[in-house]
């Protein structure tokens, strides 16, 4: 018998901290997301899947469709001033295990490598392990995305392996996917590490 209700696995929570608020993604967020995407510089990196500003509406529509299908829980990311600065989501939901992945994460450059991202990961992981009762949380990134690989490892996730020719990059090229995970027995140490990193930003 699962320890947590199906409702929790189909409801996007609002998660608040000092630096960040994660709220359910909605179509009304599209203009703010377009502003966060700026001139499209985030989408120019070929090994990421960040939308161009003109594709923000399609991006949100696809995320919400995945949510209706039970495949994702999508968030808009706001800063301490209440400005929407990016997006992230839970995906690959499997309540029977239970486990999920965290990804589809992008932020305006002004908040990258700040306490906002650290606190966002702390809030997401705490919800996954302590509310949903996950025994594993996964992360995936392109083998070419060294910055993402370093960031995932820095929060305490361990590399599980590489899935070769696993997906396609946005430009259609083949993607080798580097897979990381955190398991429930590791969560207390990862939580302490994230809190330490967050305090260091403060």
N, C-alpha and C positions, 0 to 999 in steps of 0.2 A: 504494500500500500504506500502510495506516495505521500510524503510528509506535507506537501503544500498543494493548494487547490489549483484546479485548472484555470480559475479566474485570474490568479496571479500571473499565469503564463500567457494570458491573452490581454492583459492590461498594461499600458505603458505608465509607469509611475512618474511622478515629479520628484526629482532628487535635488536637494538644495545643500550648498555648502557656503563657505565664506567667499570663495572666488568664482564659483560657477553655479548655474542652475541648469539642470537637464529637464526639459519639459516635452510632452508628447508632440511629435512633429505633425504639423497641419499644413494644408494648402495656404493658409494665411501667412505662413512663414516665408513664402517664396520671395517677396520683395526684399526682406531682410537678408535672406540667404544670398540673393544676387548681389547685394551690397557687400556682404562678407567675401564673396568670390572676387570682388574687385574687377580688375581689367582682364581676368581670365588667366592670371599668371599661375595659379594653382593647377589648372587643368593642362598646362603645357608640358608637365613632366610625364613622359610617355609611359612610365611603368606604374602610374597611379590611376585611379578611377574617379578622380574628382571631376564633377561636371563643370562645363563652361557656364558662365552666367546665364546665357540664353537657354541653357538646358535645365535650369533649376526646377522649373515646373514639372518637366518629365521625370526628373530625378525624384522629386517628392511623390509624384503619382506612383512611380514604381515601388518606392518604399512602402507607401500605404497599401498598395495591392499585396505586397509580400506579407504585410501585417494582417490583412484580412484572411489570407491563406494560412495563417499560423506559422509563417516562416521567419518573422522578424518582429522586433519591437523597436521603433525608430524614435530618435530624440532630436530636438533642436537644442543647441548649446548656447547658453547666454552667459555673459560676463557679469561682474559685480555691479555694473551700472544698468543691467537689464538689456543690453544690446545683444542681438543674436550674432554670434561669431563663428558658427560652424554647425556640424551635425555628426552624429554617431549612432550606432544601433547595436542591439543584440540580434544575432542571426543564427541560423543552423540550430534552431531550438529543438531540444529533445527532452521533453518532460519525463519520459520513461526511464532515462538513465539516472538522474537528470543532469544535463549539460547544455552549454550554449557557447557561441563564439561572440567576441566583441570586435567590431570592425566598422568598415565604411566611415572611418573617422577622418575628418579634415577640419582645419581651423584657419581663420584669417592669420596671416603672418605675424601680426602684432601680438598674438597671444600664444604663439608656438614657443615651446621650451619655457613656459612659465608655470606658476602654481595652478593655473586653470586646468591644464591637462592632467597634472598629477592628481588634483582633487577629483576631476571627472572620473579617472580610472579607479580611485578609491571608492567613490560612490557607486559606480557600476559593479565593481567586484563585490562590494559589501552587499548590494542587493542580490547579486547572483548567488553568493554563498550563504548569506544569512537570512534572506527572505525566500528565495526560490529553492534553497537547499541543494544547490549544484554540488556534484562531486568532482567536476572538472570544468574549467573555462578555457577556451581555445582562442588563439590569435593566428592570423594568416597574413603573409605579405609576400610581395615579389622578391625573388632572390636579388634583384638589382636595387631594391629599396633599402640601402644600408642604414639610412637614418631611422627608418621604421624598425628595422631589425634591432638596432642598438637601443631604441626607446623601449621596445617590448622586453628585451633582456634586462634593461635597467630597472624595471618595476618588479623583477623577480621571476618572470616566466622562464621556463626551461625549453630549449629547442628539442622537439620530438623528431624532426627529420625534414626531408625535402621531397615534395611530390613533383616529379618531373613531368613536363608537358601537361600540367594539371588544369590550366585555364588559358584564357587569352587576355593579353593586355588590351587596353582600350583601342590601341592602334591595330589590333588583330594579330600581333606577334604572339608566339607561344610563351606561356609563363610557367616557370618553375616556382612553386609555392613553398616558402619556408613556414613550417608549422611549429607553433609554440603552445604550451599549456601551463596552467597552474592547477594543481589538484587540491582537494579540500584540506588535506593534512598540511599543506604548505601555506594555506591562507593566513594563519596567525602571523607567521614571519613576514609574508608579503605585505600584510596590512600594517605591521609595525614599520617596515621599510618605507612604504608610501607615506605614512604619517611623518616619519623623519624627514623625507624629502620635502613634504609640504611645509613643515616647520622651517626648513632651511630656506625655502622661498620667502617665507614671512620674515 
